Amino acid sequence: MPLQFLRAKWKNLIMANYSVDPSILEPYLPAGTSLDYFEGKAYVSLVGFLFAKTKIFGIPVPFLGTFEEINLRFYVVKKIGNEKKRGVVFINEAVPFKSVAWMANFFYKEHYSVLPTRHYWEKNTRNRLIEYYWKKKERWNCIQVEADTVSKSMKPQSLEEFIFEHYLGFTKISDTNSSSYEVVHPRWSTFEVKNFKVDCDFESMYGPSFAHLSSKLPDSVMLAKGSDISVNFKREKIVMDPKKINTLL
């Protein structure tokens, strides 16, 4: 049985999705992968969710087991013959605890940063309100949704399915080296989003290439219920011949 590094519960995942010029993502593309497209478009997602009941190697993490995470991610595939393995790449993942960020960056060469975060949830008979906040350079950013209270199944071959149904993570280590890992969880149910607000300084958070997203409405905003998740300790290493590195499709 594979050694499990992480077990946790991911709750109330907001995804604000933006179609972008594929060339923006090229510098972040891990070796051995190429961009994954939905109906000819490349997407990035601004994500907010709650990490809860975190265990490392089966041991509960005291005081640090529940926290918000804010990340920006995009979507890739790794081709092995006729098989396509679909996954995500994180441009940055922000959490409020230095020890959490240090562990991910040291052991797995991830791209975590540390920022103050907070969240607010409210549910009544008609609506579910989910809000995440994070502070960068003395400015509070936020992502908020107002959604139905009853969840539903994702439609096959929908944008919603494309965004959520990626179970591999890929990490760029160098131009010729990358690694991958699997996040195990059931297929999530989602809530219909009625209203949303995204107030993010993308340039401050993610660099000049993403600055234009601050003034752009997302193509879609989604809310998933979440579930228990697990991540195995072992990662697959990918080493590419510099002459054969994949470029954008």
C-alpha atoms as one frame of an Amber mdcrd trajectory, in Angstrom:
protein
   0.000   0.000   0.000   1.489   3.399  -0.953   2.714   5.555   1.912   0.313
   8.461   2.383   1.988  11.807   2.979  -1.141  13.897   3.430  -4.755  13.363
   4.379  -7.189  16.218   4.758 -10.644  17.488   3.970 -11.025  20.131   1.251
 -14.200  22.150   1.728 -16.129  24.705  -0.342 -13.782  25.158  -3.301 -14.381
  28.325  -5.339 -12.918  28.375  -8.854 -12.895  31.622 -10.876 -11.847  30.585
 -14.381 -10.232  32.803 -17.022  -9.360  31.953 -20.609  -5.855  33.253 -21.384
  -3.341  33.458 -24.200  -1.466  30.120 -24.062   1.890  31.895 -24.437   1.447
  33.339 -20.917   1.629  29.835 -19.481   4.636  28.579 -21.440   7.263  29.624
 -18.836   5.420  27.595 -16.181   4.925  24.413 -18.236   6.598  21.387 -16.561
   8.851  19.190 -18.678   6.942  16.322 -20.242   3.574  18.092 -20.296   1.583
  20.196 -22.738  -1.400  22.461 -22.252  -4.850  20.965 -21.790  -7.578  22.857
 -23.662 -11.344  23.010 -23.350 -13.053  23.793 -26.643  -9.814  25.335 -27.915
  -9.196  27.580 -24.888  -6.506  27.483 -22.209  -7.675  28.371 -18.700  -6.262
  29.523 -15.410  -8.288  29.268 -12.216  -8.120  31.445  -9.131  -9.014  29.056
  -6.324 -10.049  29.551  -2.719 -10.867  26.722  -0.314 -10.513  25.462   3.236
  -7.949  22.843   4.229  -9.362  21.017   7.290  -8.441  18.094   9.566  -4.975
  17.842   8.056  -2.824  14.816   8.888   0.814  14.296   7.894   1.788  10.616
   7.727  -1.426   9.885   9.631  -0.617  12.255  12.504  -2.985  15.207  13.138
  -1.307  18.596  12.848  -1.995  20.539  16.077  -2.994  24.205  15.672  -2.089
  24.144  11.945  -4.538  21.544  10.677  -7.208  23.927   9.385  -6.423  26.892
   7.154  -7.393  28.690   3.960  -5.503  28.208   0.715  -5.555  30.547  -2.272
  -3.929  29.394  -5.490  -3.652  30.087  -9.194  -3.498  27.001 -11.391  -3.705
  25.882 -15.010  -4.331  22.611 -16.822  -1.964  20.225 -18.596  -1.735  16.731
 -20.060   1.078  14.225 -20.123   0.975  11.892 -23.130   2.143   8.288 -22.836
   1.513   6.629 -26.197  -2.203   7.009 -26.860  -2.953   7.671 -23.189  -3.425
  11.166 -21.784  -2.911  11.861 -18.097  -4.593  15.127 -17.141  -3.346  17.320
 -14.335  -2.872  20.804 -12.910   0.117  23.095 -12.404   0.182  25.628  -9.574
   1.705  29.011 -10.295   1.464  29.918  -6.617  -0.250  28.562  -3.508  -0.747
  30.927  -0.579  -1.358  29.713   2.990  -1.197  31.480   6.374   1.393  29.233
   8.067   5.144  29.356   7.422   5.677  25.758   8.484   3.141  24.462   5.942
   4.737  26.459   3.131   8.254  25.455   4.163   7.409  21.755   4.179   5.832
  21.849   0.698   8.635  23.937  -0.794  11.468  21.967   0.831  10.280  18.427
   0.202   8.490  18.854  -3.121   9.822  22.062  -4.707   6.340  23.558  -4.725
   5.607  27.281  -5.033   4.023  28.180  -1.712   3.969  31.625  -0.160   2.749
  32.861   3.224   0.006  35.466   3.534  -2.624  36.399   6.113  -5.918  34.711
   5.202  -9.439  34.402   6.545 -12.833  33.138   5.436 -16.527  33.659   6.075
 -19.334  31.159   5.477 -23.059  31.610   5.912 -25.984  29.377   4.982 -29.716
  30.074   5.151 -32.779  28.419   3.637 -32.151  29.922   0.188 -28.450  30.657
  -0.235 -24.943  29.563   0.638 -22.415  32.422   1.005 -18.716  31.489   0.773
 -15.954  34.106   1.030 -12.145  33.883   1.133  -9.769  36.767   1.872  -5.987
  37.124   1.635  -3.718  40.088   2.323  -0.888  41.139   0.009   1.063  44.395
   0.411  -1.439  45.779   2.943  -4.362  45.082   0.587  -7.087  42.542   1.279
  -8.081  40.566  -1.809 -11.197  38.427  -1.927 -13.187  35.846  -3.845 -16.860
  35.397  -2.954 -19.857  33.434  -4.198 -23.534  33.238  -3.404 -24.851  29.831
  -4.426 -27.687  27.345  -4.059 -27.857  25.298  -0.875 -28.387  21.957  -2.641
 -25.530  20.438  -4.622 -25.804  18.650  -7.968 -23.762  16.281 -10.103 -21.434
  17.686 -12.746 -22.546  17.291 -16.352 -20.258  15.079 -18.454 -18.026  16.904
 -20.957 -18.853  20.303 -19.419 -16.434  23.093 -18.530 -17.232  22.336 -14.900
 -16.052  18.742 -15.356 -12.909  19.932 -17.177 -11.995  22.288 -14.334 -12.578
  19.876 -11.461 -11.736  16.466 -12.934  -7.942  16.671 -12.784  -6.380  14.269
 -10.289  -2.664  14.759 -10.974  -0.433  17.632  -9.943   2.695  18.506 -11.927
   5.578  20.574 -10.565   8.228  22.285 -12.682  11.656  21.809 -11.101  13.789
  22.977 -14.047  13.465  23.240 -17.821  14.240  19.523 -18.144  12.978  18.129
 -14.822   9.531  17.898 -13.294   7.562  15.655 -10.953   3.990  14.490 -10.611
   1.748  13.279  -7.808  -1.815  12.027  -7.469  -4.563  13.617  -5.396  -7.139
  10.961  -4.535 -10.752  11.994  -3.953 -14.235  11.128  -5.230 -15.965  13.045
  -7.992 -17.274  16.242  -6.418 -20.769  17.666  -6.481 -21.213  21.378  -7.187
 -23.529  24.240  -6.317 -25.088  26.586  -8.854 -23.510  30.028  -8.408 -25.991
  32.920  -8.414 -23.661  35.860  -7.760 -19.924  36.312  -7.340 -17.221  38.862
  -6.629 -13.515  38.625  -7.453 -11.262  41.406  -6.181  -7.665  40.333  -6.771
  -4.489  42.241  -7.571  -3.208  39.611 -10.000  -0.012  41.507 -10.797   1.010
  41.737  -7.147   0.101  38.105  -6.528   1.272  36.405  -9.719   3.340  38.838
 -11.789   2.916  41.190 -14.794   1.788  38.424 -17.182  -1.445  38.082 -15.218
  -2.058  41.778 -14.488  -4.822  42.061 -17.098  -6.984  39.590 -15.185  -7.569
  42.185 -12.442  -9.911  44.073 -14.760 -11.356  41.061 -16.569 -14.534  39.242
 -15.584 -13.966  35.510 -15.209 -15.431  33.298 -17.915 -17.098  31.261 -15.175
 -17.191  30.914 -11.400 -17.866  27.548  -9.743 -18.315  26.163  -6.260 -17.619
  22.515  -5.350 -18.604  20.868  -2.083 -15.265  19.090  -1.664 -14.409  15.889
   0.192 -11.717  13.971   2.005  -8.493  13.837  -0.045  -5.162  12.029   0.178
  -1.740  12.507  -1.420   0.867   9.736  -1.512   4.436  10.441  -0.441   6.106
   9.065  -3.570   6.285  11.270  -6.647   7.067  10.361 -10.228  10.166  12.092
 -11.572  10.135  13.262 -15.185  13.460  13.969 -16.900  13.436  15.180 -20.501
  16.103  15.385 -23.178  16.522  19.152 -23.766  16.051  18.539 -27.502  12.696
  16.851 -26.968  10.983  19.119 -24.467   7.293  19.572 -25.309   6.135  23.002
 -26.400   2.631  24.435 -26.359   0.065  22.607 -28.464
